[in-house]
């Protein structure tokens, strides 16, 4: 004889609640490795309870609840491997832009630090040109003094594909350093953003002071909007890591770092193909005068607009609730089951 239904529920409910809690943490990405064995054990017990309920309590809320609970656990434990190409496409269609929008405050803060650095560098050089001796590298000062762009001879020394490869490597180094410096409680990322901003601002101000402003604009117009945006996004990823270390919330610091670090890594990985694309533009289009300035400016503005339109509009619309999965036909599932 089977035990009365209330007795069965009272005796088995703690395991069901524990399994439900572990499944919630697994979906949130906070499940620890050592808890996987517990999750599997609780699932097997719930499956046995489902068989028991199907035999003695078929059609009850308990039967339906256990059926759904075991289905969720099976899906969590025995997820089939996703197609690599499909996973990559899904990442760029949904995960990357959605992650950027979710961390928009960090990206905006990164942009603020970068712009502050540009402003500081430009103001110092414009108010006191001798300040360029401290902020602008000597070899660049030499080119600017001779009214020469240091980029003019790039294509005469190396073919465009080699130039693009070197630029991509250099840009990737900058991005990784900007992001990885966030491990220093975010202060490393702040320093890198300010330092890069001061360097850019001081060089630009010196070029303007020496009448080289249009030639500098001619060089950066095609690749600048996307390249600078990627630096800012990498800075946002670094600040995200720093914030997880400073304020982990209710999670242990190591667990918070692992959780939020995954989001930060998504931002950096998502920028990789765009970094390669813009390196091609910088290697083939930006140097020299083969392309007129208006073509470079139009290309840069178009690429920048497309890049940010994709980031702000691709994937689920921010703030829109996700559709709730449909339950099997029948009476609605209730918790706790009776």
GUGUBA-936344 format. One record per residue (C-alpha): residue number from 1; residue in three letters; x, y, z. Coordinates in nm, 4 decimals. Each point is the difference from the previous one (the first is absolute). Layout:
BEGIN
REC    i   aa        px        py        pz
REC  NUM  ALA         X         Y         Z
...
***
This chain:
BEGIN
REC    i   aa        px        py        pz
REC    1  UNK    0.0000    0.0000    0.0000
REC    2  UNK    0.1242    0.3480   -0.0879
REC    3  UNK    0.0213    0.2624    0.2689
REC    4  UNK   -0.2657    0.2734   -0.0020
REC    5  UNK    0.0876    0.2847   -0.2375
REC    6  UNK    0.0551    0.2643    0.2767
REC    7  UNK    0.2398   -0.2375    0.1761
REC    8  UNK    0.1926   -0.0625   -0.3226
REC    9  UNK    0.0278    0.3733   -0.0716
REC   10  UNK    0.1099    0.0850    0.3544
REC   11  UNK    0.2694   -0.2672   -0.0050
REC   12  UNK    0.1420    0.0804   -0.3469
REC   13  UNK   -0.0524    0.3783   -0.0226
REC   14  UNK    0.3456    0.0990    0.1442
REC   15  UNK    0.1770   -0.1813   -0.2844
REC   16  UNK   -0.2255    0.1591   -0.2617
REC   17  UNK    0.0604    0.3477    0.1399
REC   18  UNK    0.3751   -0.0633    0.0099
REC   19  UNK   -0.0048   -0.1150   -0.3634
REC   20  UNK   -0.2074    0.3000   -0.1035
REC   21  UNK    0.2470    0.2346    0.1741
REC   22  UNK    0.3022   -0.1634   -0.1669
REC   23  UNK   -0.1650    0.0239   -0.3421
REC   24  UNK   -0.0598    0.3706    0.0556
REC   25  UNK    0.3661    0.0507    0.0864
REC   26  UNK    0.1065   -0.2056   -0.2996
REC   27  UNK   -0.2001    0.2279   -0.2315
REC   28  UNK    0.1509    0.3069    0.1688
REC   29  UNK    0.3535   -0.1378   -0.0426
REC   30  UNK    0.0760   -0.0049    0.3743
REC   31  UNK    0.0026   -0.3770    0.0522
REC   32  UNK    0.3275   -0.1250    0.1462
REC   33  UNK    0.1805   -0.2974   -0.1516
REC   34  UNK   -0.0297   -0.2114    0.3144
REC   35  UNK   -0.3795    0.0430   -0.0063
REC   36  UNK   -0.0387   -0.1761   -0.3349
REC   37  UNK    0.0061   -0.3410    0.1703
REC   38  UNK   -0.2760    0.1132    0.2375
REC   39  UNK   -0.2033    0.1281   -0.2946
REC   40  UNK    0.0294   -0.3351   -0.1780
REC   41  UNK   -0.0895   -0.1956    0.3166
REC   42  UNK   -0.3071    0.2151    0.0687
REC   43  UNK   -0.1118   -0.0368   -0.3599
REC   44  UNK    0.0147   -0.3801    0.0240
REC   45  UNK   -0.2049    0.0070    0.3207
REC   46  UNK   -0.2543    0.2309   -0.1624
REC   47  UNK   -0.0210   -0.2360   -0.2992
REC   48  UNK   -0.0770   -0.2882    0.2372
REC   49  UNK   -0.2615    0.2173    0.1720
REC   50  UNK   -0.1506    0.0796   -0.3415
REC   51  UNK   -0.0333   -0.3712   -0.0784
REC   52  UNK   -0.1619   -0.0547    0.3385
REC   53  UNK   -0.2394    0.2934   -0.0521
REC   54  UNK   -0.0882   -0.1178   -0.3501
REC   55  UNK   -0.0987   -0.3371    0.1441
REC   56  UNK   -0.1901    0.1063    0.3111
REC   57  UNK   -0.0856    0.3722   -0.0407
REC   58  UNK   -0.0489    0.0442   -0.3755
REC   59  UNK   -0.1731    0.3198   -0.1044
REC   60  UNK    0.0728    0.1854    0.3239
REC   61  UNK    0.1905    0.3249    0.0413
REC   62  UNK    0.2881   -0.2003    0.1462
REC   63  UNK    0.0193   -0.2142   -0.3123
REC   64  UNK    0.0035    0.3049   -0.2294
REC   65  UNK    0.2506    0.1857    0.2185
REC   66  UNK    0.2448   -0.2909    0.0070
REC   67  UNK   -0.0377   -0.0486   -0.3750
REC   68  UNK    0.1003    0.3616   -0.0637
REC   69  UNK    0.2746   -0.0018    0.2643
REC   70  UNK    0.1605   -0.3138   -0.1450
REC   71  UNK   -0.0252    0.1424   -0.3516
REC   72  UNK    0.1848    0.3151    0.1068
REC   73  UNK    0.2658   -0.2001    0.1821
REC   74  UNK    0.0522   -0.2338   -0.2950
REC   75  UNK    0.0424    0.2962   -0.2330
REC   76  UNK    0.2515    0.1605    0.2366
REC   77  UNK    0.2077   -0.3152    0.0536
REC   78  UNK   -0.0115   -0.1565   -0.3458
REC   79  UNK    0.0182    0.3028   -0.2277
REC   80  UNK    0.0984   -0.1101   -0.3520
REC   81  UNK    0.3137    0.1676   -0.1405
REC   82  UNK   -0.0856    0.3029   -0.2112
REC   83  UNK    0.1256    0.0407   -0.3531
REC   84  UNK    0.3107    0.2164    0.0095
REC   85  UNK   -0.1082    0.2152   -0.2938
REC   86  UNK   -0.3533    0.0321    0.1361
REC   87  UNK    0.1379    0.0950    0.3419
REC   88  UNK    0.2265    0.2633   -0.1538
REC   89  UNK   -0.2816    0.1491   -0.2043
REC   90  UNK   -0.2300    0.0016    0.3026
REC   91  UNK    0.2699    0.1737    0.2031
REC   92  UNK    0.0352    0.2852   -0.2481
REC   93  UNK   -0.3726    0.0223   -0.0738
REC   94  UNK   -0.1131    0.0072    0.3605
REC   95  UNK    0.2523   -0.0491    0.2807
REC   96  UNK    0.2621    0.2604   -0.0895
REC   97  UNK   -0.2314    0.2985   -0.0657
REC   98  UNK   -0.2242   -0.0988    0.2928
REC   99  UNK    0.3010   -0.0239    0.2324
REC  100  UNK    0.1243    0.3406   -0.1125
REC  101  UNK   -0.3376    0.1613    0.0655
REC  102  UNK   -0.0188   -0.1669    0.3411
REC  103  UNK    0.3403    0.1508    0.0844
REC  104  UNK   -0.0672    0.3350   -0.1636
REC  105  UNK    0.0782    0.1916    0.3197
REC  106  UNK    0.3530   -0.1422    0.0087
REC  107  UNK    0.0564    0.0761   -0.3691
REC  108  UNK   -0.1268    0.3559    0.0519
REC  109  UNK    0.2325    0.0433    0.2994
REC  110  UNK    0.2888   -0.1312   -0.2100
REC  111  UNK   -0.0827    0.2539   -0.2712
REC  112  UNK   -0.0014    0.2721    0.2651
REC  113  UNK    0.3504   -0.0868    0.1197
REC  114  UNK    0.1302   -0.0224   -0.3569
REC  115  UNK   -0.1505    0.3370   -0.0955
REC  116  UNK    0.1371    0.1527    0.3198
REC  117  UNK    0.3480   -0.1163   -0.0994
REC  118  UNK   -0.0410    0.1473   -0.3498
REC  119  UNK   -0.1141    0.3299    0.1491
REC  120  UNK    0.2890    0.0150    0.2466
REC  121  UNK    0.2597   -0.0765   -0.2668
REC  122  UNK   -0.1437    0.2509   -0.2453
REC  123  UNK   -0.0378    0.2797    0.2547
REC  124  UNK    0.3570   -0.0386    0.1283
REC  125  UNK    0.1515    0.0212   -0.3489
REC  126  UNK   -0.2277    0.2785   -0.1252
REC  127  UNK    0.0598    0.2166    0.3070
REC  128  UNK    0.3705   -0.0755    0.0236
REC  129  UNK    0.1488   -0.1521   -0.3206
REC  130  UNK    0.3179   -0.0882    0.1865
REC  131  UNK   -0.2084   -0.2521    0.1908
REC  132  UNK    0.0181   -0.2140   -0.3140
REC  133  UNK    0.3602   -0.0805    0.0964
REC  134  UNK   -0.1403   -0.1998    0.2912
REC  135  UNK   -0.3093   -0.1468   -0.1634
REC  136  UNK    0.0883   -0.0612   -0.3654
REC  137  UNK    0.2725   -0.2547   -0.0903
REC  138  UNK    0.3145    0.1536   -0.1461
REC  139  UNK   -0.0217   -0.1721   -0.3393
REC  140  UNK   -0.3549    0.1314   -0.0503
REC  141  UNK    0.1081    0.3506    0.0936
REC  142  UNK    0.2696   -0.0248   -0.2665
REC  143  UNK   -0.2503   -0.0930   -0.2722
REC  144  UNK   -0.2397    0.2753    0.1049
REC  145  UNK    0.2787    0.2605    0.0089
REC  146  UNK    0.0903   -0.0926   -0.3602
REC  147  UNK   -0.3689    0.0178   -0.0972
REC  148  UNK    0.0014   -0.3691   -0.0909
REC  149  UNK   -0.2504   -0.2666    0.0918
REC  150  UNK    0.1747   -0.2983    0.1580
REC  151  UNK   -0.2479   -0.2270   -0.1793
REC  152  UNK    0.0798    0.1165   -0.3537
REC  153  UNK    0.2843   -0.2444   -0.0556
REC  154  UNK   -0.1685   -0.3080    0.1470
REC  155  UNK   -0.1033   -0.1505   -0.3331
REC  156  UNK    0.3415    0.0620   -0.1562
REC  157  UNK    0.1678   -0.2107    0.2694
REC  158  UNK   -0.2499   -0.2889    0.0278
REC  159  UNK   -0.2890   -0.1283   -0.2129
REC  160  UNK   -0.3517    0.0824    0.1231
REC  161  UNK   -0.0692   -0.3547    0.1251
REC  162  UNK    0.3122    0.0097    0.2202
REC  163  UNK   -0.0963    0.3455    0.1254
REC  164  UNK   -0.3520   -0.1211    0.0833
REC  165  UNK    0.1389   -0.3035    0.1820
REC  166  UNK    0.2360    0.2147    0.2080
REC  167  UNK   -0.2776    0.2471    0.0816
REC  168  UNK   -0.2360   -0.2812    0.1046
REC  169  UNK    0.2667   -0.1435    0.2313
REC  170  UNK    0.0689    0.3392    0.1562
REC  171  UNK   -0.3697    0.0773    0.0434
REC  172  UNK   -0.0630   -0.3419    0.1547
REC  173  UNK    0.2802    0.0646    0.2490
REC  174  UNK   -0.1575    0.3325    0.0980
REC  175  UNK   -0.3415   -0.1629    0.0431
REC  176  UNK    0.1319   -0.2870    0.2129
REC  177  UNK    0.2021    0.2333    0.2225
REC  178  UNK   -0.2979    0.2329    0.0433
REC  179  UNK   -0.2245   -0.2908    0.0989
REC  180  UNK    0.2468   -0.2014    0.2088
REC  181  UNK    0.1027    0.3047    0.2034
REC  182  UNK   -0.3458   -0.0102    0.1550
REC  183  UNK    0.1261   -0.2736    0.2328
REC  184  UNK    0.1756    0.2794    0.1931
REC  185  UNK   -0.3370    0.1011    0.1486
REC  186  UNK   -0.0739    0.1880   -0.3221
REC  187  UNK    0.2747    0.2545    0.0666
REC  188  UNK    0.2246   -0.1514   -0.2674
REC  189  UNK   -0.2712    0.0430   -0.2616
REC  190  UNK   -0.0603    0.3595    0.1077
REC  191  UNK    0.3721    0.0728   -0.0344
REC  192  UNK    0.0214   -0.1598   -0.3464
REC  193  UNK   -0.3051    0.1932   -0.1221
REC  194  UNK    0.1306    0.3301    0.1324
REC  195  UNK    0.3498   -0.0669   -0.1340
REC  196  UNK   -0.1241   -0.0893   -0.3494
REC  197  UNK   -0.2321    0.2985    0.0044
REC  198  UNK    0.2778    0.2395    0.1041
REC  199  UNK    0.2271   -0.1390   -0.2732
REC  200  UNK   -0.2691    0.0373   -0.2675
REC  201  UNK   -0.1055    0.3451    0.1175
REC  202  UNK    0.3540    0.1374    0.0256
REC  203  UNK    0.1018   -0.1276   -0.3452
REC  204  UNK   -0.3187    0.1387   -0.1547
REC  205  UNK    0.0471    0.3378    0.1708
REC  206  UNK    0.3626    0.0233   -0.1124
REC  207  UNK   -0.1020   -0.0813   -0.3574
REC  208  UNK   -0.2650    0.2721    0.0116
REC  209  UNK    0.2490    0.2480    0.1499
REC  210  UNK    0.2492   -0.0723   -0.2791
REC  211  UNK   -0.2582    0.0115   -0.2779
REC  212  UNK   -0.0079   -0.3784   -0.0413
REC  213  UNK   -0.3566   -0.0470    0.1220
REC  214  UNK   -0.1576   -0.0737   -0.3431
REC  215  UNK    0.2643   -0.2600   -0.0801
REC  216  UNK   -0.0526   -0.1755    0.3335
REC  217  UNK   -0.3749    0.0012   -0.0588
REC  218  UNK    0.0597   -0.1433   -0.3486
REC  219  UNK    0.1829   -0.2961    0.1565
REC  220  UNK   -0.2385   -0.0833    0.2854
REC  221  UNK   -0.3308    0.0761   -0.1754
REC  222  UNK   -0.0546   -0.3459   -0.1496
REC  223  UNK    0.0877   -0.2201    0.2977
REC  224  UNK   -0.0215    0.2316    0.3007
REC  225  UNK   -0.3715   -0.0266    0.0924
REC  226  UNK   -0.0006   -0.3815    0.0264
REC  227  UNK    0.3520   -0.0364    0.1416
REC  228  UNK   -0.0567    0.2526    0.2789
REC  229  UNK   -0.3397   -0.1577    0.0745
REC  230  UNK    0.1648   -0.3401    0.0456
REC  231  UNK    0.2548    0.1484    0.2425
REC  232  UNK   -0.2866    0.1479    0.2006
REC  233  UNK   -0.1861   -0.3341    0.0038
REC  234  UNK    0.3137   -0.1798    0.1212
REC  235  UNK    0.0280    0.2635    0.2712
REC  236  UNK   -0.3584   -0.0703    0.1019
REC  237  UNK    0.0854   -0.3699    0.0279
REC  238  UNK    0.2978    0.0821    0.2235
REC  239  UNK   -0.2140    0.2226    0.2223
REC  240  UNK   -0.2570   -0.2819    0.0241
REC  241  UNK    0.2707   -0.2289    0.1380
REC  242  UNK    0.1170    0.2675    0.2428
REC  243  UNK   -0.3525    0.0599    0.1276
REC  244  UNK   -0.0475   -0.3735    0.0678
REC  245  UNK    0.3122    0.0069    0.2185
REC  246  UNK   -0.0926    0.3203    0.1850
REC  247  UNK   -0.3692   -0.0780    0.0521
REC  248  UNK   -0.0771   -0.3725   -0.0438
REC  249  UNK   -0.3439    0.0413    0.1554
REC  250  UNK   -0.1347   -0.3069    0.1768
REC  251  UNK    0.2363   -0.2365   -0.1832
REC  252  UNK    0.3508   -0.0954    0.1139
REC  253  UNK    0.2556    0.2184   -0.1765
REC  254  UNK    0.1448   -0.2884   -0.2050
REC  255  UNK   -0.3466   -0.1097   -0.1113
REC  256  UNK   -0.0994    0.3556   -0.0910
REC  257  UNK    0.3203    0.0368   -0.2020
REC  258  UNK   -0.0715   -0.3235   -0.1873
REC  259  UNK   -0.3615    0.0998   -0.0698
REC  260  UNK    0.0594    0.3590   -0.1107
REC  261  UNK    0.3332   -0.0861   -0.1597
REC  262  UNK   -0.1846   -0.2162   -0.2514
REC  263  UNK   -0.2043    0.3009   -0.1072
REC  264  UNK    0.3157    0.2086   -0.0321
REC  265  UNK    0.1670   -0.2680   -0.2116
REC  266  UNK   -0.3050   -0.0037   -0.2282
REC  267  UNK    0.0507    0.3712   -0.0646
REC  268  UNK    0.3644   -0.0489   -0.0935
REC  269  UNK   -0.0597   -0.3083   -0.2161
REC  270  UNK   -0.2877    0.1719   -0.1755
REC  271  UNK    0.2297    0.2829   -0.1066
REC  272  UNK    0.2585   -0.2341   -0.1575
REC  273  UNK   -0.1432   -0.0285   -0.3558
REC  274  UNK   -0.0709    0.3732   -0.0125
REC  275  UNK    0.3567    0.0640    0.1124
REC  276  UNK    0.1280   -0.2117   -0.2899
REC  277  UNK   -0.2305    0.1779   -0.2456
REC  278  UNK    0.1064    0.3461    0.1082
REC  279  UNK    0.3666   -0.1021   -0.0191
REC  280  UNK   -0.0566   -0.0767   -0.3688
REC  281  UNK   -0.1509    0.3455   -0.0470
REC  282  UNK    0.2892    0.1612    0.1866
REC  283  UNK    0.2549   -0.1920   -0.2071
REC  284  UNK   -0.1549    0.0388   -0.3449
REC  285  UNK   -0.2053    0.3219    0.0099
REC  286  UNK    0.1284    0.2359    0.2698
REC  287  UNK    0.3674    0.0508   -0.1021
REC  288  UNK    0.1001    0.2128   -0.2975
REC  289  UNK   -0.2172    0.2049   -0.2306
REC  290  UNK   -0.1338   -0.2672   -0.2375
REC  291  UNK   -0.3466    0.0550    0.1492
REC  292  UNK   -0.1211    0.3603    0.0387
REC  293  UNK   -0.0814    0.1289    0.3473
REC  294  UNK   -0.3743    0.0116   -0.0608
REC  295  UNK   -0.0028   -0.3681   -0.0939
REC  296  UNK    0.1894   -0.0900    0.3158
REC  297  UNK   -0.2311    0.2129    0.2148
REC  298  UNK   -0.3108   -0.1481   -0.1594
REC  299  UNK    0.1316   -0.3527    0.0480
REC  300  UNK    0.0947    0.0650    0.3638
REC  301  UNK   -0.3363    0.1546    0.0881
REC  302  UNK   -0.1880   -0.2775   -0.1798
REC  303  UNK    0.1951   -0.2773    0.1734
REC  304  UNK   -0.0403    0.1709    0.3373
REC  305  UNK   -0.3748    0.0440   -0.0493
REC  306  UNK   -0.0457   -0.3611   -0.1111
REC  307  UNK    0.2081   -0.1261    0.2927
REC  308  UNK   -0.2023    0.1827    0.2637
REC  309  UNK   -0.3324   -0.0679   -0.1700
REC  310  UNK    0.0823   -0.3694    0.0189
REC  311  UNK    0.1050    0.0242    0.3665
REC  312  UNK   -0.3083    0.1948    0.1063
REC  313  UNK   -0.2647   -0.1800   -0.2040
REC  314  UNK    0.1096   -0.3603   -0.0601
REC  315  UNK   -0.1355   -0.2733    0.2258
REC  316  UNK   -0.2953    0.0360    0.2396
REC  317  UNK   -0.1223    0.3526    0.0573
REC  318  UNK    0.1194    0.1301    0.3421
REC  319  UNK   -0.2742    0.0018    0.2585
REC  320  UNK   -0.2319   -0.2315   -0.1922
REC  321  UNK   -0.0965   -0.3028    0.2013
REC  322  UNK    0.0874   -0.3358   -0.1452
REC  323  UNK   -0.2821   -0.2253   -0.1002
REC  324  UNK   -0.0974   -0.2435    0.2716
REC  325  UNK    0.0382   -0.3631   -0.1087
REC  326  UNK   -0.3345   -0.1672   -0.0564
REC  327  UNK   -0.0997   -0.2676    0.2466
REC  328  UNK   -0.1523   -0.3266   -0.1080
REC  329  UNK   -0.3755   -0.0007   -0.0321
REC  330  UNK   -0.1868   -0.0657    0.3199
REC  331  UNK   -0.0484    0.1661    0.3333
REC  332  UNK    0.2622    0.2634    0.0870
REC  333  UNK    0.2947   -0.1231    0.2052
REC  334  UNK   -0.0049    0.1103    0.3627
REC  335  UNK    0.2788    0.0239    0.2555
REC  336  UNK    0.0070   -0.1442    0.2544
REC  337  UNK   -0.1744   -0.3009   -0.1576
REC  338  UNK   -0.2900   -0.1529    0.1860
***
